[in-house]
Amino acid sequence: MLIGGIACRFEKAGGRVRLYIMTLGVLAPYRGRGVGQRLLVRALTEGAKENVEDVYLHVQARRTQPSLAARPSPAAPQVINTEAVEFYKKFGFEVKERIAGYYKRLDPPDCFLLSRSMSDWSPPQLALPGDDTSDRTLDAP
């Protein structure tokens, strides 16, 4: 069963190489177990091997709601997706700007651009209690 995934692309222009993280997702029951961290570290490490200068991604904004029972309202203000932004900040990403109307078919349509330089990239140790340290789960057999 697939419980998480990441999709990235290398962008080469003018002798410069960037990595764009298009999406990173982990099924809700498996969040908080290091799956997303491993996916991101693997992508950044592969980017470093390709001499990527920087990495960027977009994080969709969230709508504020007066209560959890309320349905999302298009009139509700859009705010930063704190959970996602804090996840990426642990890996050196910074919020660069808010882009209004970035998403054409998603609600809310605003996003935040995050990026990080790869000049100081060093893969962190992500061993968690009970880990299989063989890395067999990161590569297909």
LINFEN-V65584 format. One record per residue. N is the residue number from 0. RES is the residue in one letter. OMEGA is omega in degrees with one decimal (* if undefined). Layout:
n: <N:N>
res: <RES:RES>
omega: <OMEGA:OMEGA>
This chain:
n: <0:1:2:3:4:5:6:7:8:9:10:11:12:13:14:15:16:17:18:19:20:21:22:23:24:25:26:27:28:29:30:31:32:33:34:35:36:37:38:39:40:41:42:43:44:45:46:47:48:49:50:51:52:53:54:55:56:57:58:59:60:61:62:63:64:65:66:67:68:69:70:71:72:73:74:75:76:77:78:79:80:81:82:83:84:85:86:87:88:89:90:91:92:93:94:95:96:97:98:99:100:101:102:103:104:105:106:107:108:109:110:111:112:113:114:115:116:117:118:119:120:121:122:123:124:125:126:127:128:129:130:131:132:133:134:135:136:137:138:139:140>
res: <M:L:I:G:G:I:A:C:R:F:E:K:A:G:G:R:V:R:L:Y:I:M:T:L:G:V:L:A:P:Y:R:G:R:G:V:G:Q:R:L:L:V:R:A:L:T:E:G:A:K:E:N:V:E:D:V:Y:L:H:V:Q:A:R:R:T:Q:P:S:L:A:A:R:P:S:P:A:A:P:Q:V:I:N:T:E:A:V:E:F:Y:K:K:F:G:F:E:V:K:E:R:I:A:G:Y:Y:K:R:L:D:P:P:D:C:F:L:L:S:R:S:M:S:D:W:S:P:P:Q:L:A:L:P:G:D:D:T:S:D:R:T:L:D:A:P>
omega: <176.6:-178.5:178.6:179.1:177.5:175.9:-178.0:171.8:173.6:177.0:-178.4:178.2:177.1:-179.9:-179.3:178.2:177.1:174.8:176.9:175.7:-176.7:179.0:173.1:-178.5:176.7:177.3:-174.5:-178.1:-176.5:178.6:-179.9:-179.3:176.9:-178.1:179.4:178.1:-179.2:178.8:-179.0:179.3:179.6:179.1:179.9:178.7:177.1:176.5:178.8:178.3:-179.6:178.6:176.2:179.4:179.2:-178.1:176.9:-179.2:176.8:175.9:-179.5:175.6:174.7:174.4:175.1:-179.6:179.0:177.9:179.6:-178.1:-176.8:175.0:178.0:-179.1:177.6:-179.7:-179.1:-179.5:176.9:-178.5:-179.4:178.0:-171.9:-178.1:-179.2:-178.4:179.1:176.1:-177.2:178.6:177.9:-178.3:173.8:178.5:177.1:174.7:-177.8:-179.6:172.4:179.6:179.8:174.7:-178.4:-179.0:-178.4:-176.6:178.6:176.1:3.6:-174.5:-177.3:176.9:175.6:177.6:176.6:176.3:174.8:174.0:177.3:-176.6:-178.0:-175.9:173.0:-176.4:177.6:173.1:-175.9:-177.9:177.5:179.4:178.3:-178.7:167.2:-173.5:-179.2:-177.3:-178.8:-176.6:-178.0:-178.2:174.1:179.9:*>
